[in-house]
Structure formats: C-alpha cells, structure tokens
C-alpha cells in the first residue's frame, strides 16, 4: 500500500513537472507577443535602415531614413500609418517561436537550480548556456517567420524602397509562395546567422537581466519587483543590442536577398560571404547599421517582455 502511494506521488510530481515546463514555455511566447504589438513599428524602421545602402560605400547611396523618428515619419507620410505595422503577424510568429524556447528553457533551468551557484547567485556560464541553447532552438524554429517578416517590412513604395523588393501580399501568402518556389529548404534561408543571433542575444540578455536585478537589489536602489524588472530589463537591452546587432544585420540581408532559378542567393552565398562582402563594400560600421533602432526596439521590447514574464511567473506561483 505504501509503495503504491509513493508511486502515485512520484507520478503526480512528474506530471506536474511536465505541465509546469509547458506552462513556462507558453508564458515566454505569450509575453513576447504582447511586447511585439507595441514595438513592431520600430522593427520596420530597423529593417529598412539595415538594408539601406546595401553593398554600396558610405556616402554613395540615397538616404531615405536618417534615424528612427525620421523613418517613422517618412513611412507614415508616404505609405500611411498602417504601414508601420507591416509584417506584424509574421513578427508575432517569430517572437512566439523564439521566446517559447528561449524563456521557456531558461525558466525550466532556473527552476531546477541549473543557472545558479551553490550560494544561490546567478552563474554567468550556466545562465548564458541555458539562455543560449533556448535562443538557438527558438531562432531555428522561428526562421520561416523571420524570413517573411523581413521581406514584408522591406516592401515599400518605389520612392523610399531599399533592398530587394519581393511581392508578397501577406504572411500566409509569403510562406506558401516561398515553399512553392524554393521548397521546404527555402523557408529556412538565413538560418545560419539566426543560430548565433539567438544564442548570443539570448545569453547576453538573460544573464545581464538577472545580474542587473541582483545588483540593484543588493544596492538597495529598488525593492519593488516591478521596478527591479523594469530597470534590469533596460540594462539587459543595452548589452543584448551590442552583442546581437552584427548577426541581426547579416540575417536581414540573407533573408531579403533575391534568389536565382536554382534558389541560390544572388548577392550572398552564406553568412561568411555576406560578412566579407559587407566589410569590403560598406566597412565595419555596416554591422551596426540600425543599432539605435535595435535598442529603441529591444529596450521597450525587453522591458515589456521581461516585466510581463516576471508578472506571469508571480501569477503562476500564486495560483500554485
């Protein structure tokens, strides 16, 4: 009888563990989608800034977008304010895939004590590893959506167009069109830089977020969980932007390039080729094109995402 009770208790615990893991992953994806609703307009501007002057020396190309405020104004004036939400469904899909794995894996590892030292403090290597693995997996899963959102956000009227102009009418149309023309492999065009983009970005963000919260709390600057999350997310956004931007630019270029009859990129053969061509044609500064836009997006996005995520974790603990 006692053995049966122990077995039942163990089964219930395992079931609860699996359900909690699924809940953790769902909370990550949901938090990201909430944040994306507010930050997508800046993502549109960032994409165009990264494509502006593609493979052309500085000073030898037209400048349609000077910075984020100017970009928002130009797009709204020329294409209408609704254009600032171009690619939103695809961006929601990408963020859900990315953060379901990224935040989910980190939370699962955190709850099992895999990201902390014996003293209970965040470990840089363990935290970065957990977030990096989750970010890489999420980026791979979300690559088709990133591909589509990039192409949709790059599409513009001729007067302010930058980069290659694809002719997709929406997210589902783009996914179907790419699959029909390029096959399943075509949906994962640009997955190469997505892996380091997700791993480096996620590792730097999650670890800096956790460290910033611990540091602020130890110094006694903030005691409110909401304020700690807010300030920690702001600091985490800075670190993430600096680490992420070069991979983000390369991923954008590879995703938006035209393809030939054999489904090969006309501009770049792959991540390394893209890196070398950008370096030769545009200089090292090209890898930080759109860095201001990236932070202005990642800053609020990180704040909204991680604050929402923290509150969902508190809510989950409360109901348990």
Beta strands, then each sheet from edge to edge (+ up, - down):
end
